[in-house]
């Protein structure tokens, strides 16, 4: 989710032998993706409404994308990825969590490569992802860089 130009995350996964499908809403990024990884499929779509069938993916990765979405839109993205993942599938994502952030917080503004972006924190990802069928397995915080969340979709009822 939010595959961008495919470098370095998608490239590393493809090199390791994984089959995957990229998803990004930016036509420009997808053009770069196809130049970088011409044999890897990617679709232009919104992460809040993944255009895939239910329970078809073994795993999902969203690196550097979710925290650009307002909190309500992050919730929609979690619901969407939960729908397309198989039971017990892992989901690795980067995000920003600030325990005392208010629900109506306007986010912060940052600049990268001359482009201004908004960044939105969530008060508690464990709670938010649980609402969409995920359990939080582990979190690694890299201060000043990002927080890395490893979640797993709930297993199917037996």
C-alpha positions in Angstrom: 0.0 0.0 0.0 1.6 3.2 -1.2 4.3 1.5 -3.2 5.6 4.7 -4.6 8.4 4.2 -7.1 9.1 0.6 -5.9 12.5 1.5 -4.4 13.8 0.1 -2.1 11.1 -1.8 -0.3 9.3 -3.5 -3.3 12.6 -4.1 -5.0 14.0 -5.9 -2.0 10.9 -8.1 -1.7 11.0 -9.0 -5.4 14.7 -9.7 -5.2 14.0 -12.0 -2.2 11.6 -14.0 -4.4 8.2 -12.7 -3.2 5.4 -12.1 -5.7 3.5 -8.9 -5.0 1.2 -6.3 -6.4 2.0 -2.6 -5.8 -0.8 -0.1 -5.0 -0.4 3.7 -5.2 -2.8 6.6 -5.9 -0.1 8.6 -7.8 0.1 8.1 -11.5 3.6 9.7 -11.5 4.8 7.3 -8.8 3.4 4.3 -10.7 5.2 5.4 -13.9 8.4 5.4 -11.9 7.4 2.0 -10.4 6.9 0.4 -13.8 10.3 1.8 -15.0 12.1 0.4 -11.9 10.2 -2.9 -11.7 8.8 -3.6 -15.2 7.8 -7.2 -14.4 6.0 -6.4 -11.2 2.3 -5.6 -11.3 1.0 -2.4 -9.7 -2.4 -0.7 -9.7 -3.5 2.9 -9.3 -6.0 2.9 -6.5 -6.8 4.4 -3.1 -5.6 2.5 -0.1 -8.9 3.4 1.6 -10.7 1.2 -0.9 -8.4 -1.6 -2.1 -9.7 -2.9 -5.5 -9.0 -6.5 -4.7 -11.2 -9.5 -3.7 -11.6 -10.4 -0.1 -8.9 -12.6 1.7 -6.5 -12.9 -1.3 -3.2 -11.6 0.1 -0.7 -13.4 2.4 0.8 -10.2 3.8 0.8 -6.4 3.3 3.3 -3.6 3.8 2.7 0.1 4.0 5.9 2.0 4.4 5.8 5.8 4.8 2.2 6.3 3.6 -0.5 5.8 6.3 0.5 8.8 8.5 -0.2 11.1 5.6 -3.9 10.2 5.9 -6.2 11.9 8.4 -7.1 9.6 11.3 -10.5 8.7 9.9 -8.9 7.9 6.6 -6.3 5.7 8.3 -9.1 3.8 9.8 -10.6 3.3 6.3 -7.2 2.1 5.1 -6.9 -0.5 7.9 -10.4 -1.7 7.2 -9.5 -2.1 3.5 -6.3 -3.9 4.0 -8.0 -6.2 6.6 -10.6 -7.1 4.1 -8.1 -8.2 1.4 -5.7 -10.1 3.8 -6.1 -13.8 4.5 -6.7 -14.8 8.2 -3.5 -14.7 10.3 -1.7 -12.6 7.6 1.0 -10.1 8.8 0.8 -6.4 8.1 3.9 -4.2 8.5 3.4 -0.5 8.5 5.1 2.7 9.6 3.1 5.4 11.4 3.2 8.0 14.1 1.6 7.5 17.5 1.3 10.3 20.1 -0.7 9.2 23.2 -2.2 12.6 24.0 -3.1 13.7 20.4 -6.6 15.0 20.1 -9.1 13.6 17.6 -9.4 16.9 15.7 -5.6 17.6 15.6 -4.7 19.3 12.3 -1.5 17.3 12.0 1.9 18.8 11.4 3.5 20.0 8.2 6.8 18.7 6.8 8.8 19.1 3.7 10.5 16.4 1.7 12.3 17.0 -1.6 10.7 20.4 -1.8 7.1 19.0 -1.4 5.0 19.9 1.6 3.2 17.1 3.3 0.8 16.7 6.3 1.5 14.1 8.9 -1.2 12.8 11.3 -0.6 11.0 14.5 -2.9 8.5 16.1 -3.3 8.2 19.9 -3.1 4.4 20.0 -2.6 2.1 17.1 -3.3 -1.0 19.2 -6.9 0.2 19.7 -7.4 1.4 16.1 -6.1 -1.7 14.4 -8.1 -4.0 16.8 -11.2 -2.3 15.5 -10.3 -3.7 12.1 -9.4 -7.3 13.0 -5.6 -6.9 13.7 -3.6 -7.6 16.8 -0.4 -5.7 17.4 2.6 -8.1 17.6 5.5 -5.7 18.0 6.5 -2.0 17.7 10.0 -0.7 17.0 10.5 3.0 17.6 13.4 4.7 15.7 13.3 8.2 17.3 13.4 11.0 14.7 12.8 8.5 11.9 9.7 6.4 12.2 7.8 3.9 14.3 7.5 0.4 12.8 4.4 -1.6 13.6 4.0 -5.4 13.0 0.4 -6.5 13.2 -1.4 -9.7 12.4 -4.9 -10.2 11.1 -7.0 -12.3 13.4 -7.0 -16.0 12.6 -10.1 -17.5 11.1 -12.6 -19.1 13.5 -12.1 -22.8 13.7 
